[in-house]
Amino acid sequence: MTVMKKCFSVIMLGLLISLAACSASRAQIFSDNFETDTTFNTSLWTSVKGDPIIFTHRLLLQSTPGNGCDATSIPTFLYREVKIQTPSYAWSEDTSIGFETWSPSHCGVVVTNGCLGIINHQIAGTISDQESYIPIPNWSTLWTGDNTYLIQWTSGTVNLYINGVFSCSYSGPKVPSVYANVRMNSSNDHYDNLQVAYCDVY
């Protein structure tokens, strides 16, 4: 029994050291804490549609049918992690957060309404060949308060963590391999009110 306890202790120590090493190597390379902003920071963001504003210490993306609203990061990223804190209760089907680009074609890894979305229109074929949507477990239970979404984008695999807990993942050829912006998008088709407390990229 004593030998087993010692072995267990050594294994746990090794795991802790590995986790510490991973945390230490993950450097923050982009960050905006909207809680401390007073205006939409155009040195970090641009907007393709709508009029993003800072309201009650949050980025506010309001949309109405036919008039969407988005915030798109000026820098682009490849195989990174993005962490975004936002409530989910106001999301409609076209609202999304994550990495996304239309150059040279539509590609992205996003959280959309109830799903982890993988988009890669560089692949020839139909929409089902180019896109996959993995249901997020217990999505309805997330419709209260703020949630923190962490999307880990690597070559061939995307993992989603919600509030620090693993949620779902995708592995396969649809994972895009092109640089993309961080994009937070409020639906073109519905009344929506996407609020974001902060956005960090590692």
C-alpha positions as CSV (number, residue, x, y, z in Angstrom):
1,M,0.0,0.0,0.0
2,T,2.8,2.4,0.9
3,V,4.5,1.8,-2.5
4,M,1.2,2.4,-4.3
5,K,0.7,5.7,-2.4
6,K,4.3,6.8,-3.3
7,C,3.7,5.9,-7.0
8,F,0.4,7.8,-7.0
9,S,2.1,10.9,-5.4
10,V,4.9,10.8,-8.1
11,I,2.3,10.5,-10.9
12,M,0.3,13.4,-9.5
13,L,3.4,15.6,-9.1
14,G,4.3,14.9,-12.7
15,L,0.9,15.9,-13.8
16,L,1.0,19.1,-11.8
17,I,4.4,20.0,-13.3
18,S,3.1,19.3,-16.8
19,L,0.1,21.5,-16.2
20,A,2.2,24.3,-14.8
21,A,4.5,24.1,-17.8
22,C,1.6,24.3,-20.2
23,S,0.2,27.3,-18.4
24,A,3.5,29.1,-18.3
25,S,4.0,28.6,-22.0
26,R,0.6,30.0,-23.0
27,A,1.2,33.7,-23.4
28,Q,-1.6,36.2,-23.9
29,I,-1.2,37.9,-27.3
30,F,-4.4,39.9,-27.6
31,S,-6.8,41.2,-25.0
32,D,-9.6,43.6,-24.5
33,N,-11.4,44.0,-21.2
34,F,-14.5,45.9,-22.2
35,E,-15.3,46.5,-18.5
36,T,-12.6,49.2,-18.5
37,D,-13.3,50.6,-21.9
38,T,-15.4,53.8,-22.4
39,T,-15.6,53.6,-26.2
40,F,-15.3,51.0,-28.9
41,N,-11.5,50.5,-29.3
42,T,-10.8,50.9,-33.1
43,S,-7.1,50.2,-32.6
44,L,-8.1,46.6,-31.8
45,W,-11.4,46.1,-33.6
46,T,-13.3,47.0,-36.7
47,S,-16.9,46.4,-37.6
48,V,-18.3,45.2,-40.9
49,K,-21.9,45.9,-40.0
50,G,-23.8,47.8,-37.3
51,D,-22.6,50.1,-34.6
52,P,-20.9,48.4,-31.7
53,I,-20.9,50.4,-28.5
54,I,-19.7,50.2,-24.9
55,F,-22.6,50.1,-22.5
56,T,-22.5,49.4,-18.8
57,H,-18.9,48.2,-19.1
58,R,-19.6,45.7,-21.8
59,L,-19.3,45.5,-25.6
60,L,-22.8,45.7,-26.8
61,L,-23.8,44.3,-30.3
62,Q,-27.4,45.0,-31.0
63,S,-29.2,43.7,-34.1
64,T,-32.6,43.9,-35.6
65,P,-34.0,41.8,-38.5
66,G,-32.0,42.8,-41.6
67,N,-29.5,44.8,-39.6
68,G,-26.7,42.7,-37.9
69,C,-23.9,44.0,-35.8
70,D,-20.3,42.6,-35.3
71,A,-16.9,43.3,-33.9
72,T,-13.9,41.8,-35.8
73,S,-10.4,41.9,-34.5
74,I,-7.8,43.8,-36.6
75,P,-5.1,41.1,-36.1
76,T,-5.5,37.6,-37.4
77,F,-4.6,34.3,-35.7
78,L,-3.9,30.7,-36.6
79,Y,-4.1,27.7,-34.2
80,R,-4.7,29.8,-31.1
81,E,-7.1,29.9,-28.1
82,V,-9.8,32.5,-27.6
83,K,-11.5,33.1,-24.3
84,I,-14.7,35.2,-24.3
85,Q,-17.1,35.9,-21.5
86,T,-20.7,36.6,-22.5
87,P,-24.2,35.7,-21.4
88,S,-25.9,33.2,-23.8
89,Y,-29.6,33.9,-23.1
90,A,-30.1,36.4,-25.9
91,W,-28.5,34.3,-28.7
92,S,-30.4,33.5,-31.9
93,E,-29.3,31.0,-34.5
94,D,-26.9,33.3,-36.4
95,T,-25.2,34.8,-33.4
96,S,-21.7,33.6,-32.9
97,I,-18.3,34.1,-31.3
98,G,-14.9,32.7,-32.2
99,F,-12.4,32.7,-35.1
100,E,-13.8,33.6,-38.5
101,T,-12.6,34.9,-41.9
102,W,-13.9,35.3,-45.5
103,S,-10.4,35.6,-47.0
104,P,-9.8,33.7,-49.3
105,S,-13.1,31.9,-48.4
106,H,-15.4,31.5,-45.5
107,C,-13.6,29.5,-42.7
108,G,-14.1,29.5,-38.9
109,V,-14.3,27.8,-35.6
110,V,-17.1,29.4,-33.6
111,V,-19.7,28.9,-30.9
112,T,-23.1,29.5,-32.4
113,N,-26.5,29.0,-31.0
114,G,-26.2,25.7,-29.1
115,C,-23.3,24.3,-31.3
116,L,-19.6,24.3,-31.9
117,G,-19.3,25.2,-35.5
118,I,-16.5,24.2,-37.9
119,I,-16.5,26.0,-41.2
120,N,-14.1,25.3,-44.1
121,H,-15.2,26.5,-47.5
122,Q,-11.8,25.8,-49.0
123,I,-13.0,22.2,-49.2
124,A,-14.8,21.5,-52.5
125,G,-18.3,20.0,-52.3
126,T,-21.6,20.7,-50.6
127,I,-22.3,22.5,-47.3
128,S,-22.2,19.2,-45.5
129,D,-18.7,18.6,-46.8
130,Q,-17.6,22.0,-45.6
131,E,-19.3,22.5,-42.3
132,S,-20.0,20.6,-39.1
133,Y,-22.0,21.6,-36.1
134,I,-21.5,19.7,-32.8
135,P,-24.3,20.1,-30.3
136,I,-23.2,21.7,-27.0
137,P,-24.5,19.5,-24.1
138,N,-27.0,21.1,-21.7
139,W,-27.1,24.3,-23.8
140,S,-30.4,25.4,-22.2
141,T,-28.9,25.3,-18.7
142,L,-26.3,28.0,-19.9
143,W,-29.0,30.5,-20.5
144,T,-28.5,32.2,-17.1
145,G,-25.8,34.6,-16.2
146,D,-22.4,35.0,-17.8
147,N,-20.5,32.1,-19.3
148,T,-16.8,31.8,-20.3
149,Y,-16.2,30.1,-23.6
150,L,-12.7,28.9,-24.4
151,I,-12.1,27.6,-28.0
152,Q,-8.8,25.7,-28.5
153,W,-8.0,25.6,-32.2
154,T,-5.2,23.4,-33.3
155,S,-4.2,21.6,-36.5
156,G,-7.0,19.1,-37.1
157,T,-8.8,19.5,-33.8
158,V,-11.0,22.1,-32.0
159,N,-11.9,21.8,-28.3
160,L,-14.5,23.8,-26.5
161,Y,-14.5,24.5,-22.7
162,I,-17.3,26.3,-21.0
163,N,-16.7,27.8,-17.6
164,G,-13.5,25.8,-17.3
165,V,-15.2,22.4,-18.1
166,F,-14.7,20.4,-21.3
167,S,-17.9,20.6,-23.4
168,C,-17.3,19.1,-26.9
169,S,-14.8,18.8,-29.7
170,Y,-14.3,18.1,-33.4
171,S,-11.4,16.4,-35.1
172,G,-11.2,16.0,-38.8
173,P,-10.4,17.6,-42.2
174,K,-12.9,20.4,-41.9
175,V,-10.8,22.2,-39.3
176,P,-9.5,25.3,-41.2
177,S,-5.8,26.0,-41.6
178,V,-5.9,29.7,-42.5
179,Y,-5.5,32.8,-40.5
180,A,-8.7,34.2,-39.1
181,N,-9.9,37.2,-37.1
182,V,-11.7,37.0,-33.7
183,R,-15.3,37.8,-34.6
184,M,-18.3,38.4,-32.4
185,N,-21.4,38.5,-34.4
186,S,-25.0,39.5,-33.6
187,S,-27.6,38.0,-35.9
188,N,-28.7,39.5,-39.2
189,D,-32.2,37.9,-38.9
190,H,-33.4,38.6,-35.4
191,Y,-33.6,41.0,-32.5
192,D,-30.5,40.2,-30.6
193,N,-28.4,41.7,-27.8
194,L,-24.9,40.2,-27.6
195,Q,-22.9,41.5,-24.6
196,V,-19.2,40.7,-24.1
197,A,-17.3,41.4,-20.9
198,Y,-13.8,40.5,-22.2
199,C,-11.9,38.7,-25.0
200,D,-8.4,37.2,-24.6
201,V,-6.3,35.3,-27.2
202,Y,-3.5,33.0,-26.2
